[in-house]
Amino acid sequence: MYICKYLRFFTESYLIYPVRLYNIKGKRLLSSNYKYYIVDLGLRNILQTNNPVSDLGHKLENVVYF
């Protein structure tokens, strides 16, 4: 409940963008799952950790999305 409110707040303030997941095998959009991409990777680094090379794969996926 509270997480949904935070996600909606961050989405409306354009800090994160929700993307619907796509089922490749069934070739249809999954109705209940979203993946969220953050706009500012610097903000994400500060919130998670100060190590700039940690979780490089997720950071690159975020850059490719934008």
mmCIF file as Biopython writes it, N, C-alpha, C and O atoms, coordinates in Angstrom:
data_model
#
loop_
_atom_site.group_PDB
_atom_site.id
_atom_site.type_symbol
_atom_site.label_atom_id
_atom_site.label_alt_id
_atom_site.label_comp_id
_atom_site.label_asym_id
_atom_site.label_entity_id
_atom_site.label_seq_id
_atom_site.pdbx_PDB_ins_code
_atom_site.Cartn_x
_atom_site.Cartn_y
_atom_site.Cartn_z
_atom_site.occupancy
_atom_site.B_iso_or_equiv
_atom_site.auth_seq_id
_atom_site.auth_asym_id
_atom_site.pdbx_PDB_model_num
ATOM 1   N N  . MET A ? 1  ? 0.821  -1.190  0.000   1.0 0.0 1  A 1 
ATOM 2   C CA . MET A ? 1  ? 0.000  0.000   0.000   1.0 0.0 1  A 1 
ATOM 3   C C  . MET A ? 1  ? 0.864  1.253   0.000   1.0 0.0 1  A 1 
ATOM 4   O O  . MET A ? 1  ? 0.711  2.115   -0.866  1.0 0.0 1  A 1 
ATOM 5   N N  . TYR A ? 2  ? 1.777  1.359   0.973   1.0 0.0 2  A 1 
ATOM 6   C CA . TYR A ? 2  ? 2.623  2.554   1.047   1.0 0.0 2  A 1 
ATOM 7   C C  . TYR A ? 2  ? 3.631  2.591   -0.088  1.0 0.0 2  A 1 
ATOM 8   O O  . TYR A ? 2  ? 3.983  3.664   -0.579  1.0 0.0 2  A 1 
ATOM 9   N N  . ILE A ? 3  ? 4.093  1.429   -0.503  1.0 0.0 3  A 1 
ATOM 10  C CA . ILE A ? 3  ? 5.057  1.381   -1.600  1.0 0.0 3  A 1 
ATOM 11  C C  . ILE A ? 3  ? 4.410  1.870   -2.888  1.0 0.0 3  A 1 
ATOM 12  O O  . ILE A ? 3  ? 5.048  2.568   -3.677  1.0 0.0 3  A 1 
ATOM 13  N N  . CYS A ? 4  ? 3.163  1.514   -3.104  1.0 0.0 4  A 1 
ATOM 14  C CA . CYS A ? 4  ? 2.442  1.973   -4.294  1.0 0.0 4  A 1 
ATOM 15  C C  . CYS A ? 4  ? 2.306  3.491   -4.297  1.0 0.0 4  A 1 
ATOM 16  O O  . CYS A ? 4  ? 2.419  4.126   -5.346  1.0 0.0 4  A 1 
ATOM 17  N N  . LYS A ? 5  ? 2.067  4.068   -3.134  1.0 0.0 5  A 1 
ATOM 18  C CA . LYS A ? 5  ? 1.969  5.525   -3.039  1.0 0.0 5  A 1 
ATOM 19  C C  . LYS A ? 5  ? 3.299  6.196   -3.365  1.0 0.0 5  A 1 
ATOM 20  O O  . LYS A ? 5  ? 3.332  7.202   -4.073  1.0 0.0 5  A 1 
ATOM 21  N N  . TYR A ? 6  ? 4.399  5.640   -2.851  1.0 0.0 6  A 1 
ATOM 22  C CA . TYR A ? 6  ? 5.714  6.193   -3.147  1.0 0.0 6  A 1 
ATOM 23  C C  . TYR A ? 6  ? 6.045  6.059   -4.628  1.0 0.0 6  A 1 
ATOM 24  O O  . TYR A ? 6  ? 6.569  6.992   -5.236  1.0 0.0 6  A 1 
ATOM 25  N N  . LEU A ? 7  ? 5.744  4.911   -5.206  1.0 0.0 7  A 1 
ATOM 26  C CA . LEU A ? 7  ? 6.013  4.715   -6.627  1.0 0.0 7  A 1 
ATOM 27  C C  . LEU A ? 7  ? 5.198  5.682   -7.470  1.0 0.0 7  A 1 
ATOM 28  O O  . LEU A ? 7  ? 5.709  6.237   -8.443  1.0 0.0 7  A 1 
ATOM 29  N N  . ARG A ? 8  ? 3.944  5.890   -7.111  1.0 0.0 8  A 1 
ATOM 30  C CA . ARG A ? 8  ? 3.099  6.841   -7.844  1.0 0.0 8  A 1 
ATOM 31  C C  . ARG A ? 8  ? 3.633  8.265   -7.688  1.0 0.0 8  A 1 
ATOM 32  O O  . ARG A ? 8  ? 3.649  9.025   -8.656  1.0 0.0 8  A 1 
ATOM 33  N N  . PHE A ? 9  ? 4.068  8.632   -6.487  1.0 0.0 9  A 1 
ATOM 34  C CA . PHE A ? 9  ? 4.623  9.964   -6.250  1.0 0.0 9  A 1 
ATOM 35  C C  . PHE A ? 9  ? 5.882  10.183  -7.086  1.0 0.0 9  A 1 
ATOM 36  O O  . PHE A ? 9  ? 6.024  11.222  -7.730  1.0 0.0 9  A 1 
ATOM 37  N N  . PHE A ? 10 ? 6.793  9.213   -7.079  1.0 0.0 10 A 1 
ATOM 38  C CA . PHE A ? 10 ? 8.033  9.345   -7.847  1.0 0.0 10 A 1 
ATOM 39  C C  . PHE A ? 10 ? 7.760  9.356   -9.345  1.0 0.0 10 A 1 
ATOM 40  O O  . PHE A ? 10 ? 8.459  10.038  -10.094 1.0 0.0 10 A 1 
ATOM 41  N N  . THR A ? 11 ? 6.762  8.615   -9.787  1.0 0.0 11 A 1 
ATOM 42  C CA . THR A ? 11 ? 6.415  8.602   -11.204 1.0 0.0 11 A 1 
ATOM 43  C C  . THR A ? 11 ? 5.810  9.938   -11.621 1.0 0.0 11 A 1 
ATOM 44  O O  . THR A ? 11 ? 6.147  10.468  -12.680 1.0 0.0 11 A 1 
ATOM 45  N N  . GLU A ? 12 ? 4.930  10.478  -10.805 1.0 0.0 12 A 1 
ATOM 46  C CA . GLU A ? 12 ? 4.316  11.770  -11.124 1.0 0.0 12 A 1 
ATOM 47  C C  . GLU A ? 12 ? 5.309  12.920  -11.052 1.0 0.0 12 A 1 
ATOM 48  O O  . GLU A ? 12 ? 5.115  13.935  -11.721 1.0 0.0 12 A 1 
ATOM 49  N N  . SER A ? 13 ? 6.356  12.790  -10.265 1.0 0.0 13 A 1 
ATOM 50  C CA . SER A ? 13 ? 7.373  13.832  -10.192 1.0 0.0 13 A 1 
ATOM 51  C C  . SER A ? 13 ? 8.511  13.599  -11.185 1.0 0.0 13 A 1 
ATOM 52  O O  . SER A ? 13 ? 9.509  14.319  -11.167 1.0 0.0 13 A 1 
ATOM 53  N N  . TYR A ? 14 ? 8.362  12.596  -12.050 1.0 0.0 14 A 1 
ATOM 54  C CA . TYR A ? 14 ? 9.316  12.273  -13.114 1.0 0.0 14 A 1 
ATOM 55  C C  . TYR A ? 14 ? 10.702 11.916  -12.592 1.0 0.0 14 A 1 
ATOM 56  O O  . TYR A ? 14 ? 11.703 12.201  -13.250 1.0 0.0 14 A 1 
ATOM 57  N N  . LEU A ? 15 ? 10.772 11.297  -11.417 1.0 0.0 15 A 1 
ATOM 58  C CA . LEU A ? 15 ? 12.041 10.788  -10.912 1.0 0.0 15 A 1 
ATOM 59  C C  . LEU A ? 15 ? 12.295 9.360   -11.389 1.0 0.0 15 A 1 
ATOM 60  O O  . LEU A ? 15 ? 13.442 8.942   -11.547 1.0 0.0 15 A 1 
ATOM 61  N N  . ILE A ? 16 ? 11.208 8.618   -11.617 1.0 0.0 16 A 1 
ATOM 62  C CA . ILE A ? 16 ? 11.326 7.266   -12.152 1.0 0.0 16 A 1 
ATOM 63  C C  . ILE A ? 16 ? 10.316 7.103   -13.282 1.0 0.0 16 A 1 
ATOM 64  O O  . ILE A ? 16 ? 9.310  7.810   -13.344 1.0 0.0 16 A 1 
ATOM 65  N N  . TYR A ? 17 ? 10.601 6.165   -14.166 1.0 0.0 17 A 1 
ATOM 66  C CA . TYR A ? 17 ? 9.693  5.858   -15.260 1.0 0.0 17 A 1 
ATOM 67  C C  . TYR A ? 17 ? 9.326  4.380   -15.204 1.0 0.0 17 A 1 
ATOM 68  O O  . TYR A ? 17 ? 10.213 3.527   -15.188 1.0 0.0 17 A 1 
ATOM 69  N N  . PRO A ? 18 ? 8.031  4.066   -15.173 1.0 0.0 18 A 1 
ATOM 70  C CA . PRO A ? 18 ? 7.625  2.661   -15.191 1.0 0.0 18 A 1 
ATOM 71  C C  . PRO A ? 18 ? 7.554  2.146   -16.625 1.0 0.0 18 A 1 
ATOM 72  O O  . PRO A ? 18 ? 7.114  2.850   -17.534 1.0 0.0 18 A 1 
ATOM 73  N N  . VAL A ? 19 ? 7.991  0.914   -16.805 1.0 0.0 19 A 1 
ATOM 74  C CA . VAL A ? 19 ? 7.941  0.269   -18.116 1.0 0.0 19 A 1 
ATOM 75  C C  . VAL A ? 19 ? 7.280  -1.078  -17.929 1.0 0.0 19 A 1 
ATOM 76  O O  . VAL A ? 19 ? 7.658  -1.843  -17.041 1.0 0.0 19 A 1 
ATOM 77  N N  . ARG A ? 20 ? 6.301  -1.370  -18.753 1.0 0.0 20 A 1 
ATOM 78  C CA . ARG A ? 20 ? 5.631  -2.669  -18.662 1.0 0.0 20 A 1 
ATOM 79  C C  . ARG A ? 20 ? 6.561  -3.743  -19.207 1.0 0.0 20 A 1 
ATOM 80  O O  . ARG A ? 20 ? 7.239  -3.543  -20.215 1.0 0.0 20 A 1 
ATOM 81  N N  . LEU A ? 21 ? 6.583  -4.869  -18.535 1.0 0.0 21 A 1 
ATOM 82  C CA . LEU A ? 21 ? 7.421  -5.973  -18.970 1.0 0.0 21 A 1 
ATOM 83  C C  . LEU A ? 21 ? 6.751  -6.708  -20.126 1.0 0.0 21 A 1 
ATOM 84  O O  . LEU A ? 21 ? 5.525  -6.781  -20.206 1.0 0.0 21 A 1 
ATOM 85  N N  . TYR A ? 22 ? 7.564  -7.241  -21.003 1.0 0.0 22 A 1 
ATOM 86  C CA . TYR A ? 22 ? 7.086  -7.921  -22.197 1.0 0.0 22 A 1 
ATOM 87  C C  . TYR A ? 22 ? 7.483  -9.383  -22.125 1.0 0.0 22 A 1 
ATOM 88  O O  . TYR A ? 22 ? 8.643  -9.706  -21.869 1.0 0.0 22 A 1 
ATOM 89  N N  . ASN A ? 23 ? 6.536  -10.253 -22.349 1.0 0.0 23 A 1 
ATOM 90  C CA . ASN A ? 23 ? 6.781  -11.688 -22.357 1.0 0.0 23 A 1 
ATOM 91  C C  . ASN A ? 23 ? 7.193  -12.082 -23.770 1.0 0.0 23 A 1 
ATOM 92  O O  . ASN A ? 23 ? 6.372  -12.054 -24.687 1.0 0.0 23 A 1 
ATOM 93  N N  . ILE A ? 24 ? 8.462  -12.448 -23.952 1.0 0.0 24 A 1 
ATOM 94  C CA . ILE A ? 24 ? 8.971  -12.756 -25.286 1.0 0.0 24 A 1 
ATOM 95  C C  . ILE A ? 24 ? 8.352  -14.038 -25.835 1.0 0.0 24 A 1 
ATOM 96  O O  . ILE A ? 24 ? 7.981  -14.089 -27.008 1.0 0.0 24 A 1 
ATOM 97  N N  . LYS A ? 25 ? 8.237  -15.055 -25.020 1.0 0.0 25 A 1 
ATOM 98  C CA . LYS A ? 25 ? 7.702  -16.331 -25.512 1.0 0.0 25 A 1 
ATOM 99  C C  . LYS A ? 25 ? 6.224  -16.230 -25.858 1.0 0.0 25 A 1 
ATOM 100 O O  . LYS A ? 25 ? 5.794  -16.758 -26.884 1.0 0.0 25 A 1 
ATOM 101 N N  . GLY A ? 26 ? 5.452  -15.572 -25.032 1.0 0.0 26 A 1 
ATOM 102 C CA . GLY A ? 26 ? 4.025  -15.432 -25.288 1.0 0.0 26 A 1 
ATOM 103 C C  . GLY A ? 26 ? 3.703  -14.241 -26.164 1.0 0.0 26 A 1 
ATOM 104 O O  . GLY A ? 26 ? 2.579  -14.109 -26.649 1.0 0.0 26 A 1 
ATOM 105 N N  . LYS A ? 27 ? 4.688  -13.366 -26.372 1.0 0.0 27 A 1 
ATOM 106 C CA . LYS A ? 27 ? 4.549  -12.160 -27.191 1.0 0.0 27 A 1 
ATOM 107 C C  . LYS A ? 27 ? 3.360  -11.306 -26.764 1.0 0.0 27 A 1 
ATOM 108 O O  . LYS A ? 27 ? 2.538  -10.896 -27.583 1.0 0.0 27 A 1 
ATOM 109 N N  . ARG A ? 28 ? 3.295  -11.051 -25.463 1.0 0.0 28 A 1 
ATOM 110 C CA . ARG A ? 28 ? 2.245  -10.184 -24.950 1.0 0.0 28 A 1 
ATOM 111 C C  . ARG A ? 28 ? 2.792  -9.429  -23.744 1.0 0.0 28 A 1 
ATOM 112 O O  . ARG A ? 28 ? 3.759  -9.855  -23.113 1.0 0.0 28 A 1 
ATOM 113 N N  . LEU A ? 29 ? 2.162  -8.314  -23.440 1.0 0.0 29 A 1 
ATOM 114 C CA . LEU A ? 29 ? 2.570  -7.538  -22.283 1.0 0.0 29 A 1 
ATOM 115 C C  . LEU A ? 29 ? 2.094  -8.221  -21.016 1.0 0.0 29 A 1 
ATOM 116 O O  . LEU A ? 29 ? 0.959  -8.691  -20.940 1.0 0.0 29 A 1 
ATOM 117 N N  . LEU A ? 30 ? 2.968  -8.273  -20.025 1.0 0.0 30 A 1 
ATOM 118 C CA . LEU A ? 30 ? 2.553  -8.798  -18.724 1.0 0.0 30 A 1 
ATOM 119 C C  . LEU A ? 30 ? 1.742  -7.708  -18.031 1.0 0.0 30 A 1 
ATOM 120 O O  . LEU A ? 30 ? 2.184  -6.561  -17.964 1.0 0.0 30 A 1 
ATOM 121 N N  . SER A ? 31 ? 0.600  -8.038  -17.532 1.0 0.0 31 A 1 
ATOM 122 C CA . SER A ? 31 ? -0.317 -7.012  -17.033 1.0 0.0 31 A 1 
ATOM 123 C C  . SER A ? 31 ? 0.037  -6.508  -15.637 1.0 0.0 31 A 1 
ATOM 124 O O  . SER A ? 31 ? -0.316 -5.380  -15.293 1.0 0.0 31 A 1 
ATOM 125 N N  . SER A ? 32 ? 0.717  -7.300  -14.833 1.0 0.0 32 A 1 
ATOM 126 C CA . SER A ? 32 ? 0.892  -6.904  -13.446 1.0 0.0 32 A 1 
ATOM 127 C C  . SER A ? 32 ? 2.301  -6.463  -13.089 1.0 0.0 32 A 1 
ATOM 128 O O  . SER A ? 32 ? 2.511  -5.944  -11.993 1.0 0.0 32 A 1 
ATOM 129 N N  . ASN A ? 33 ? 3.266  -6.648  -13.966 1.0 0.0 33 A 1 
ATOM 130 C CA . ASN A ? 33 ? 4.655  -6.357  -13.602 1.0 0.0 33 A 1 
ATOM 131 C C  . ASN A ? 33 ? 5.177  -5.131  -14.332 1.0 0.0 33 A 1 
ATOM 132 O O  . ASN A ? 33 ? 4.971  -4.959  -15.534 1.0 0.0 33 A 1 
ATOM 133 N N  . TYR A ? 34 ? 5.852  -4.292  -13.577 1.0 0.0 34 A 1 
ATOM 134 C CA . TYR A ? 34 ? 6.509  -3.110  -14.131 1.0 0.0 34 A 1 
ATOM 135 C C  . TYR A ? 34 ? 7.973  -3.143  -13.729 1.0 0.0 34 A 1 
ATOM 136 O O  . TYR A ? 34 ? 8.344  -3.741  -12.720 1.0 0.0 34 A 1 
ATOM 137 N N  . LYS A ? 35 ? 8.781  -2.500  -14.523 1.0 0.0 35 A 1 
ATOM 138 C CA . LYS A ? 35 ? 10.170 -2.290  -14.177 1.0 0.0 35 A 1 
ATOM 139 C C  . LYS A ? 35 ? 10.370 -0.782  -14.147 1.0 0.0 35 A 1 
ATOM 140 O O  . LYS A ? 35 ? 9.883  -0.068  -15.023 1.0 0.0 35 A 1 
ATOM 141 N N  . TYR A ? 36 ? 11.076 -0.307  -13.155 1.0 0.0 36 A 1 
ATOM 142 C CA . TYR A ? 36 ? 11.226 1.131   -12.964 1.0 0.0 36 A 1 
ATOM 143 C C  . TYR A ? 36 ? 12.661 1.548   -13.259 1.0 0.0 36 A 1 
ATOM 144 O O  . TYR A ? 36 ? 13.616 0.905   -12.823 1.0 0.0 36 A 1 
ATOM 145 N N  . TYR A ? 37 ? 12.792 2.642   -14.012 1.0 0.0 37 A 1 
ATOM 146 C CA . TYR A ? 37 ? 14.093 3.197   -14.342 1.0 0.0 37 A 1 
ATOM 147 C C  . TYR A ? 37 ? 14.190 4.584   -13.733 1.0 0.0 37 A 1 
ATOM 148 O O  . TYR A ? 37 ? 13.270 5.394   -13.852 1.0 0.0 37 A 1 
ATOM 149 N N  . ILE A ? 38 ? 15.311 4.850   -13.080 1.0 0.0 38 A 1 
ATOM 150 C CA . ILE A ? 38 ? 15.504 6.135   -12.409 1.0 0.0 38 A 1 
ATOM 151 C C  . ILE A ? 38 ? 16.160 7.121   -13.378 1.0 0.0 38 A 1 
ATOM 152 O O  . ILE A ? 38 ? 17.006 6.739   -14.186 1.0 0.0 38 A 1 
ATOM 153 N N  . VAL A ? 39 ? 15.767 8.375   -13.288 1.0 0.0 39 A 1 
ATOM 154 C CA . VAL A ? 39 ? 16.246 9.388   -14.213 1.0 0.0 39 A 1 
ATOM 155 C C  . VAL A ? 39 ? 17.700 9.751   -13.939 1.0 0.0 39 A 1 
ATOM 156 O O  . VAL A ? 39 ? 18.505 9.835   -14.867 1.0 0.0 39 A 1 
ATOM 157 N N  . ASP A ? 40 ? 18.036 9.963   -12.687 1.0 0.0 40 A 1 
ATOM 158 C CA . ASP A ? 40 ? 19.369 10.440  -12.314 1.0 0.0 40 A 1 
ATOM 159 C C  . ASP A ? 40 ? 20.171 9.309   -11.681 1.0 0.0 40 A 1 
ATOM 160 O O  . ASP A ? 40 ? 19.873 8.880   -10.566 1.0 0.0 40 A 1 
ATOM 161 N N  . LEU A ? 41 ? 21.182 8.831   -12.388 1.0 0.0 41 A 1 
ATOM 162 C CA . LEU A ? 41 ? 21.999 7.746   -11.850 1.0 0.0 41 A 1 
ATOM 163 C C  . LEU A ? 41 ? 22.841 8.202   -10.661 1.0 0.0 41 A 1 
ATOM 164 O O  . LEU A ? 41 ? 23.193 7.388   -9.806  1.0 0.0 41 A 1 
ATOM 165 N N  . GLY A ? 42 ? 23.166 9.485   -10.597 1.0 0.0 42 A 1 
ATOM 166 C CA . GLY A ? 42 ? 23.894 10.004  -9.448  1.0 0.0 42 A 1 
ATOM 167 C C  . GLY A ? 42 ? 23.073 9.883   -8.173  1.0 0.0 42 A 1 
ATOM 168 O O  . GLY A ? 42 ? 23.603 9.533   -7.118  1.0 0.0 42 A 1 
ATOM 169 N N  . LEU A ? 43 ? 21.790 10.170  -8.269  1.0 0.0 43 A 1 
ATOM 170 C CA . LEU A ? 43 ? 20.892 10.010  -7.121  1.0 0.0 43 A 1 
ATOM 171 C C  . LEU A ? 43 ? 20.806 8.546   -6.711  1.0 0.0 43 A 1 
ATOM 172 O O  . LEU A ? 43 ? 20.781 8.233   -5.521  1.0 0.0 43 A 1 
ATOM 173 N N  . ARG A ? 44 ? 20.762 7.662   -7.679  1.0 0.0 44 A 1 
ATOM 174 C CA . ARG A ? 44 ? 20.716 6.225   -7.384  1.0 0.0 44 A 1 
ATOM 175 C C  . ARG A ? 44 ? 21.994 5.779   -6.689  1.0 0.0 44 A 1 
ATOM 176 O O  . ARG A ? 44 ? 21.944 4.972   -5.761  1.0 0.0 44 A 1 
ATOM 177 N N  . ASN A ? 45 ? 23.141 6.296   -7.129  1.0 0.0 45 A 1 
ATOM 178 C CA . ASN A ? 45 ? 24.412 5.940   -6.501  1.0 0.0 45 A 1 
ATOM 179 C C  . ASN A ? 45 ? 24.463 6.379   -5.047  1.0 0.0 45 A 1 
ATOM 180 O O  . ASN A ? 45 ? 24.959 5.646   -4.192  1.0 0.0 45 A 1 
ATOM 181 N N  . ILE A ? 46 ? 23.961 7.555   -4.767  1.0 0.0 46 A 1 
ATOM 182 C CA . ILE A ? 46 ? 23.981 8.064   -3.398  1.0 0.0 46 A 1 
ATOM 183 C C  . ILE A ? 46 ? 23.043 7.249   -2.509  1.0 0.0 46 A 1 
ATOM 184 O O  . ILE A ? 46 ? 23.373 6.954   -1.361  1.0 0.0 46 A 1 
ATOM 185 N N  . LEU A ? 47 ? 21.877 6.888   -3.039  1.0 0.0 47 A 1 
ATOM 186 C CA . LEU A ? 47 ? 20.916 6.139   -2.237  1.0 0.0 47 A 1 
ATOM 187 C C  . LEU A ? 47 ? 21.376 4.708   -1.983  1.0 0.0 47 A 1 
ATOM 188 O O  . LEU A ? 47 ? 21.135 4.173   -0.900  1.0 0.0 47 A 1 
ATOM 189 N N  . GLN A ? 48 ? 22.027 4.080   -2.949  1.0 0.0 48 A 1 
ATOM 190 C CA . GLN A ? 48 ? 22.444 2.694   -2.781  1.0 0.0 48 A 1 
ATOM 191 C C  . GLN A ? 48 ? 23.799 2.593   -2.106  1.0 0.0 48 A 1 
ATOM 192 O O  . GLN A ? 48 ? 23.917 2.026   -1.020  1.0 0.0 48 A 1 
ATOM 193 N N  . THR A ? 49 ? 24.798 3.131   -2.732  1.0 0.0 49 A 1 
ATOM 194 C CA . THR A ? 49 ? 26.158 3.041   -2.212  1.0 0.0 49 A 1 
ATOM 195 C C  . THR A ? 49 ? 27.008 4.103   -2.881  1.0 0.0 49 A 1 
ATOM 196 O O  . THR A ? 49 ? 26.618 4.650   -3.913  1.0 0.0 49 A 1 
ATOM 197 N N  . ASN A ? 50 ? 28.147 4.397   -2.316  1.0 0.0 50 A 1 
ATOM 198 C CA . ASN A ? 50 ? 29.044 5.374   -2.924  1.0 0.0 50 A 1 
ATOM 199 C C  . ASN A ? 50 ? 30.050 4.727   -3.865  1.0 0.0 50 A 1 
ATOM 200 O O  . ASN A ? 50 ? 30.878 5.428   -4.447  1.0 0.0 50 A 1 
ATOM 201 N N  . ASN A ? 51 ? 30.000 3.413   -4.031  1.0 0.0 51 A 1 
ATOM 202 C CA . ASN A ? 51 ? 30.905 2.711   -4.922  1.0 0.0 51 A 1 
ATOM 203 C C  . ASN A ? 51 ? 30.401 2.851   -6.359  1.0 0.0 51 A 1 
ATOM 204 O O  . ASN A ? 51 ? 29.338 2.316   -6.674  1.0 0.0 51 A 1 
ATOM 205 N N  . PRO A ? 52 ? 31.121 3.551   -7.243  1.0 0.0 52 A 1 
ATOM 206 C CA . PRO A ? 52 ? 30.602 3.820   -8.585  1.0 0.0 52 A 1 
ATOM 207 C C  . PRO A ? 52 ? 30.552 2.605   -9.502  1.0 0.0 52 A 1 
ATOM 208 O O  . PRO A ? 52 ? 29.827 2.632   -10.496 1.0 0.0 52 A 1 
ATOM 209 N N  . VAL A ? 53 ? 31.300 1.535   -9.205  1.0 0.0 53 A 1 
ATOM 210 C CA . VAL A ? 53 ? 31.306 0.380   -10.109 1.0 0.0 53 A 1 
ATOM 211 C C  . VAL A ? 53 ? 30.394 -0.744  -9.631  1.0 0.0 53 A 1 
ATOM 212 O O  . VAL A ? 53 ? 30.297 -1.772  -10.302 1.0 0.0 53 A 1 
ATOM 213 N N  . SER A ? 54 ? 29.731 -0.582  -8.505  1.0 0.0 54 A 1 
ATOM 214 C CA . SER A ? 54 ? 28.837 -1.635  -8.031  1.0 0.0 54 A 1 
ATOM 215 C C  . SER A ? 54 ? 27.585 -1.677  -8.899  1.0 0.0 54 A 1 
ATOM 216 O O  . SER A ? 54 ? 27.041 -0.637  -9.270  1.0 0.0 54 A 1 
ATOM 217 N N  . ASP A ? 55 ? 27.137 -2.877  -9.218  1.0 0.0 55 A 1 
ATOM 218 C CA . ASP A ? 55 ? 25.909 -3.091  -9.965  1.0 0.0 55 A 1 
ATOM 219 C C  . ASP A ? 55 ? 25.942 -2.416  -11.337 1.0 0.0 55 A 1 
ATOM 220 O O  . ASP A ? 55 ? 24.995 -1.734  -11.728 1.0 0.0 55 A 1 
ATOM 221 N N  . LEU A ? 56 ? 27.036 -2.616  -12.055 1.0 0.0 56 A 1 
ATOM 222 C CA . LEU A ? 56 ? 27.250 -1.953  -13.337 1.0 0.0 56 A 1 
ATOM 223 C C  . LEU A ? 56 ? 26.225 -2.374  -14.389 1.0 0.0 56 A 1 
ATOM 224 O O  . LEU A ? 56 ? 25.833 -1.562  -15.228 1.0 0.0 56 A 1 
ATOM 225 N N  . GLY A ? 57 ? 25.788 -3.627  -14.355 1.0 0.0 57 A 1 
ATOM 226 C CA . GLY A ? 57 ? 24.820 -4.103  -15.333 1.0 0.0 57 A 1 
ATOM 227 C C  . GLY A ? 57 ? 23.498 -3.368  -15.267 1.0 0.0 57 A 1 
ATOM 228 O O  . GLY A ? 57 ? 22.936 -3.011  -16.303 1.0 0.0 57 A 1 
ATOM 229 N N  . HIS A ? 58 ? 22.991 -3.136  -14.063 1.0 0.0 58 A 1 
ATOM 230 C CA . HIS A ? 58 ? 21.726 -2.408  -13.923 1.0 0.0 58 A 1 
ATOM 231 C C  . HIS A ? 58 ? 21.880 -0.948  -14.334 1.0 0.0 58 A 1 
ATOM 232 O O  . HIS A ? 58 ? 20.957 -0.357  -14.894 1.0 0.0 58 A 1 
ATOM 233 N N  . LYS A ? 59 ? 23.030 -0.373  -14.062 1.0 0.0 59 A 1 
ATOM 234 C CA . LYS A ? 59 ? 23.258 1.017   -14.470 1.0 0.0 59 A 1 
ATOM 235 C C  . LYS A ? 59 ? 23.295 1.140   -15.989 1.0 0.0 59 A 1 
ATOM 236 O O  . LYS A ? 59 ? 22.731 2.078   -16.553 1.0 0.0 59 A 1 
ATOM 237 N N  . LEU A ? 60 ? 23.953 0.200   -16.644 1.0 0.0 60 A 1 
ATOM 238 C CA . LEU A ? 60 ? 24.009 0.233   -18.103 1.0 0.0 60 A 1 
ATOM 239 C C  . LEU A ? 60 ? 22.628 0.006   -18.720 1.0 0.0 60 A 1 
ATOM 240 O O  . LEU A ? 60 ? 22.294 0.625   -19.731 1.0 0.0 60 A 1 
ATOM 241 N N  . GLU A ? 61 ? 21.831 -0.868  -18.126 1.0 0.0 61 A 1 
ATOM 242 C CA . GLU A ? 61 ? 20.474 -1.089  -18.604 1.0 0.0 61 A 1 
ATOM 243 C C  . GLU A ? 61 ? 19.657 0.184   -18.487 1.0 0.0 61 A 1 
ATOM 244 O O  . GLU A ? 61 ? 18.857 0.496   -19.370 1.0 0.0 61 A 1 
ATOM 245 N N  . ASN A ? 62 ? 19.853 0.924   -17.400 1.0 0.0 62 A 1 
ATOM 246 C CA . ASN A ? 62 ? 19.148 2.187   -17.190 1.0 0.0 62 A 1 
ATOM 247 C C  . ASN A ? 62 ? 19.556 3.207   -18.252 1.0 0.0 62 A 1 
ATOM 248 O O  . ASN A ? 62 ? 18.704 3.921   -18.781 1.0 0.0 62 A 1 
ATOM 249 N N  . VAL A ? 63 ? 20.849 3.281   -18.569 1.0 0.0 63 A 1 
ATOM 250 C CA . VAL A ? 63 ? 21.351 4.224   -19.580 1.0 0.0 63 A 1 
ATOM 251 C C  . VAL A ? 63 ? 20.799 3.859   -20.948 1.0 0.0 63 A 1 
ATOM 252 O O  . VAL A ? 63 ? 20.404 4.746   -21.705 1.0 0.0 63 A 1 
ATOM 253 N N  . VAL A ? 64 ? 20.764 2.590   -21.277 1.0 0.0 64 A 1 
ATOM 254 C CA . VAL A ? 64 ? 20.257 2.152   -22.571 1.0 0.0 64 A 1 
ATOM 255 C C  . VAL A ? 64 ? 18.781 2.484   -22.705 1.0 0.0 64 A 1 
ATOM 256 O O  . VAL A ? 64 ? 18.332 2.856   -23.789 1.0 0.0 64 A 1 
ATOM 257 N N  . TYR A ? 65 ? 18.019 2.357   -21.628 1.0 0.0 65 A 1 
ATOM 258 C CA . TYR A ? 65 ? 16.587 2.689   -21.693 1.0 0.0 65 A 1 
ATOM 259 C C  . TYR A ? 65 ? 16.389 4.148   -22.060 1.0 0.0 65 A 1 
ATOM 260 O O  . TYR A ? 65 ? 15.552 4.469   -22.904 1.0 0.0 65 A 1 
ATOM 261 N N  . PHE A ? 66 ? 17.153 5.035   -21.432 1.0 0.0 66 A 1 
ATOM 262 C CA . PHE A ? 66 ? 16.991 6.461   -21.722 1.0 0.0 66 A 1 
ATOM 263 C C  . PHE A ? 66 ? 17.684 6.846   -22.994 1.0 0.0 66 A 1 
ATOM 264 O O  . PHE A ? 66 ? 17.648 8.011   -23.388 1.0 0.0 66 A 1 
#
